[in-house]
Amino acid sequence: MRFLESLTQCWKTCQHELFPRLQDHYKEPLNEQHKLFVTMLGLIQIENFVHNWPGLTGRPASDRQALARAFAAKPIFKIKQTAALIERLKIDRTLRQLCGWTSTKQIPSEATFSRAFAEFAESGLPTRMHEALIKSAYKEQIVGHISRDSTAIEAREKPVKKPKIDEPKRKRGRPKKGEERPQKPPRRLELQKDMTLPEMLADLPKPCDVGSKQNAKGYRQSWVGYKLHIDTADGGIPISCVLTSASLHDSQVAIPLATMTDERVNSCYDLMDAAYDCPEIKDHSRSLGHVPIIDVNPRADKALKEELAAEAKRLKLLGHRMPEDIRYNERSTAERTNARLKDEFGGRDIWVKGNEKVMCHLMFGILALTVDQMMRLVA
């Protein structure tokens, strides 16, 4: 509660003191987007992550702090492309000065913006700022539920062709007497239990490819791009994010994502859908001190399907709800977070290419979404 109390006090100070002073200084009223942007700058403290180095030989580099603020403003003001961002900075004096440029002549060219974005993507700037914000927010708190889910990210690039693996053909039928069949290689989930977090993340495929999944209506849909895996806490606040190839199954990211989240917050329950119904995931969740609540995946077991259907019918007849089912309903926060990221914070407007740059673009949106959700909790 200490963080919420400090956040509430900060919001009151912004409402009653900071925003009126800014309006008097800029001689223009601040809209809701400007207010959210000011609050975001105050919480993430870009100056602690981006440093300017004046006094070096050669032509001085453009102000990287101002450029980082401009990219942070992009999802808040729903700006899709860098060219549109530059035009907005030229006509919106309040936004321009909040970023750190006093006149339009100081705004860098589009090429400079692109080079700076590549630097931010390589260093993982928005990811590091989001991690610091989450650790500061939940330093002395316990999160009730962590809802784990993934969402499709469509990209404007060609999918990478997967290399063909020549496997020796095995004869059909039972092996001959004395013949030994080659052992199957261990699955990724089996290997992850003995790997560190950096090793697990490095092992995940990241190139752009084709993904497919079954939607809520039962239809199969496909897309070209990536898949963003998000752990969301109660209140709709994203905790951890991992971007992988679109074709990767959700279960392959559960263990590294849970490990990453455990380093940032203390939580009690892990909520996951049937795609994560694997014994390795359940064991890892319990090893972290959590209670896994995962929807059962009967797969091809007809008897189990019938048993689950009969049990659901009996519970409905009695009007009884299991405690696990009540808690599992909290997983809808993950779906709302995915929808807000795409509809309100640039998750559908991917104009960059490559895993690092796409992740950088999405994490600036996640940062804005996180701050907006925090403000909704206290406003």
N, C-alpha and C positions, 0 to 999 in steps of 0.2 A: 504493500500500500504506500510505501514511502515514495516510490517513483510516481504513482498516480497523484499523490498529494503535491509533489514538486511540479509535476506537469500541469496540474490544475492552477497552481500559483503562477506558473509561467504564462499560461494562457490568459489568466486575468490581467497580468501585467501587460501582455501584448495588446489586449483589448482596450484597456483603459489608459495606457501610457504610450506604448511604442507606436501603435497604429495612428493615433491622433498626431503624434510628433512627425511621423513620416509624411502624413498628408499635408501638414503645414510646411514641411521642408520641400516636398516636390510640387506643391501647389496644385495637386490633382488628387481626386479621391482614389483610394485603394479598393479594387474589387476583390472578390473572394479568392481568385487565383493568386493575386499579389500577396494577400494575407497568408495563404497556405505556403507560398514560396518563402516569405520572410520567416515563418515558423520553422520551415524545413531547414533553412540556412542556420538558424539558431540552434537546432538540435544536432545536426550532423557535423557542424564545425569543419567545413572543407579546408580551412587554413591549417588544420592539424595533419592533413593527408597530402596536400599539394603545396609545394614550396617554390617560390620564385628565387632565382639566383642572379641578382643584379651585379654589375661590376666585372663580369667576365669579358674576355677578349672577343672581338667579333661583333656582329650585329646582335643587339639584344633580342632575346626570344619574347614572343607575345606572352601576356600575363596568363599563366596557366590556371591560376585561381579563378580569374574572371571567366575563362573558357569552361572550367568545370562547373561553375555556377550556371552558365548558360545551358549546358547539357542537362543539368539537374532541373532547369525550368522547362525543358522541352516536353516531358510528359504531363506536367501540371497544366501548361497552356495548350495541350493537345496539338503540338506542332509536329508534323510528320517528317519533314526533310530539313537538312541543314540550311539550304537556300531560303526556305520559309522562315527559319529561325533568325537568320541575318536580317531579313526584311522586317520581322517583328521587332527586333532590337533597334532598328533605325526609326521606327515610328512610335514605339512605346518607350518614352523617356524614363518612366518610372522603372520598368524592367531593366532597361539599359544601365541605369545608375545603381540599381540593386546588384547587378552582376559585377559592376566595378568600372564601367566606361562612362566618362562624363560627356563625351561628344561622339557623334557618329563617325568621325574620322578615326577614332581609336579602335573601332570594330575591325577585327582581322578579316582576311579574305576567307573564302570557302575552303581553299586548299589548306590554310592554317588550321581551320576548324577540323578538317579531316585528319591532319597529322596529329593534332592534340588528342583527337578521339582514339586514334590508333595507340597512342601512348597510354591513355587511360585504360584501354582494353587489355593491353599487354600486362600492365601492372595490377589489373583487377581492382581499380579504384572504387567503383560503386559497391562492389562486393565487400571490400574492406570497411567502407563507411557503414554499410548496413550491419555487418558483424559487430562493429564497435557500438552502434546504436542499440542493438538487441542486448548485448552483454550489459550495457549500462542500464537499460530499462528493466531487465529481469535479474539484476544482480542479487537481490534479496527477496525474490518472489518464487513461488511454486506455481507452475502452470498445470492446470487440471488435465486438459486433453491436448494432444498433438494430432492433428488430422493430416494424413499423408495422401497425396494424390499427384497426378501429372496432367499436363494439358498440352495439346498439340500447338506447335509454333510453325506457321507456314513461312517459308523463306523464298526469296527471289534469286535462287541459284540452282545450278544443275546438281542432281544427286550424284554422289560418288559411287562408282560401280564397285561392288564387292568382289574381291579376288576369288577365283574358283579354287577350291581345295580338292585335290585329287586324292580320294580315299581308296584304298584297295578294296576291290569288290569281294564280298564274302559270299560263299556258296550257301544256297538255301538248304534248310533242313538241319538236322542234328549234326554236330561235328563227329568226325571219325574217331575211332578208339585211339586214345593217346594224343589226339589233336587238341591244342589249346587255343581258344579264341582270344584275340587281343582285347585287353581291358579298355573299357571306355575311359576317356580322359575325365578328370574331375570337373564337376560343374563350377561355374563362377561363384555360386552361393556357398559351395563347400570350401573354396579357396579363400573367400573373404574373411572367414573367421580367424585366419592366421596372418592377415595383412593389416598394415597400418592404414590410417585414413588417406594419406597422400598416395599410397600404393593402390588402394581401392579406386580412388578417383582417376588415377592415371590409367588403370586397367579398363575403364569404361569407354566404349566407342563414342566419338564425338563428331565425326564428319556428317555433313548433310546427306540424308538418304530418304527413302520412302517409308512412311509409317502407315499403319492401318489399325483401326479398332472398331468395335461395335458400339454404336451410340445408344442412347436411352430407349429409342424406338425399335432396337434390334437390327438396324441396318448397318452394313459394313461401309465405313468411309475411309478414304485414304488421303494423304497429303504429302507434300515434299517439304522437308525442312528438318525440324528438331523436335525434341520433347523436353519441356521444363518440368522438373520434379520439385514440388514445394511442400515443406512442412509448415502448417499453419496452426497457431495457438488460438486459444479461446479469445473471442473478440475480433477474429479475422485478421490477425497480425502475422505476416510471414516471418518465419524464424530462419529457415535455411532453404537454399535453392541450388539445384544442380541441373545443368543443361547437357543433354546427351543426344545421340542420333535418334531419329524418329522411330527407327525399327526396334530399338532396345525395349525389352519387356520391363514393365514397372517394377517387378520383383527384384531385378538385378541392381536397383539403386536403393532399395530399402535399407540395407545394412549401412552403407556409407552415409546415407542421409540421416539415419537415426544417430550414428556416431557424431556427425557434425552438429546436430541439434543438441545432443547431450552435452557437448562442450560449451554450449551457449546458455542453455536454460536447464532448470530442474523441473521435470514433468512427471506425471503419474500414469497416464493412460496413452497408449498408441492406438489410434483408430485408422483402420485400413479396409479397403474393399476386398472382394474375393480374389483379385489379381495377386494379392500378397499372401495368400493362404499357403505358406510353406513352413515346414518345421524349423528350418534354419533361421527364418525371420522371427518366429516366435521365441526361439531360444535366445537370440541376440537381444530381443526386447526385454526378456526377463533378466538377462545378465546385466542390463543397465539399471535394473531396479524398477522397471515399468511393468504395467499390466497390458498385454496385447489384446485388443478386441478386434478381431478380423472376421469378416463375413465368410461363411463356409463356402468353399468351391467344390461341389460334388464331382465335377469333371465328367467322366464317363460312367460313374457309379450310379446305375439306375435305382438300386435299392436305397442308397443314401438320399437320392432326390426324393423318392417317395416318402422316406422317413421324415425328411425336413418339411415336406408339404403337409404331411399328417400332423406333425408337431405344431406347425403354424396354425392349422385349422383348429386344433384342440385349444391352443392359447386364445385364439379369437373367440371361440365358443365360450370359454370361461371368462373372457374379458380381462385376462391377465397379461402383463408385460414384464419380460425379464429385465433385470437391472442392466444387463449388458446391452440389450436392445435400446433402452432409453439413452444410455451413454453413446451408443453408436450413432444416434440421430444427430449428435453434435458434429459429425463429420461433414455436414452440409456447409460448414464454414469454409472448407477447402474449395468446394464448388463455387461459392460466392467470391472467394479470393481470385480464383481463375477467371471468373467472368469480369470482375472489376479491372483486373490487369489488362484484359483484352479490350474491353469496351471503353475504359476511362483513362488508362495510363499507357497507351501505345503498344500493347501486346500484339496487335494485328498489323501494325505499321512497321514492318521490318524492311529497311532499305539498305542494310549493310550485309556483307557476306563474311562467312567464316564463323566458327564457334565462338572465338574470343570476342569479336565485335558484336555478334548477336547477343551474347551473354551480357556484355557491357550495356547495350541498349536496354535490355530487359531489366537489368538491375537498377538502372536509373528510374525505371517505372516502378520497380518493387520498393525503392527508397521512398518515392512520392506516395505510394499506396500505404506504406507502413506509417509514415507521419500523419497522413489523412485519417487512418483508422485510430491512431492514438488520440488525435484531436477529437474524434467522434466519441471516444470513451469519456472525455472530460468536459466537452462543450455542453 
